[in-house]
Amino acid sequence: MPTDPGNEAVLETLEAAGFPISALPDEQQEVLRSLTPEEVALLVDIKGRLDEAEPEVQAHTVVAGGALF
C-alpha cells in the first residue's frame, strides 16, 4: 500500500502529542497514517489522560512498550 504524503500530518499530530513515532517500524507508521481524524483525536485524548495519571501508569511503559505508552 503506497504512502499518502498528505497523511504525514497524522504522524506529525501524534508526534506532537508525545507518541514516539520515529521509534516505530515503518509498518506501524503506515497503519497510523491510515487513521481517520476521529481515530487520531481519540488516541490523542487517551494519551493525554494516561499522561495525567503518569505516576500510576508510568511503570507499565517498561512492561507494555508500544505506541500508546
Secondary structure by P-SEA (a helix, b strand, c coil): ccccccaaaaaaaaaaaccccccccaaaaaaaaaccaaaaaaaaaaaaaaaaacccccccccccccccc
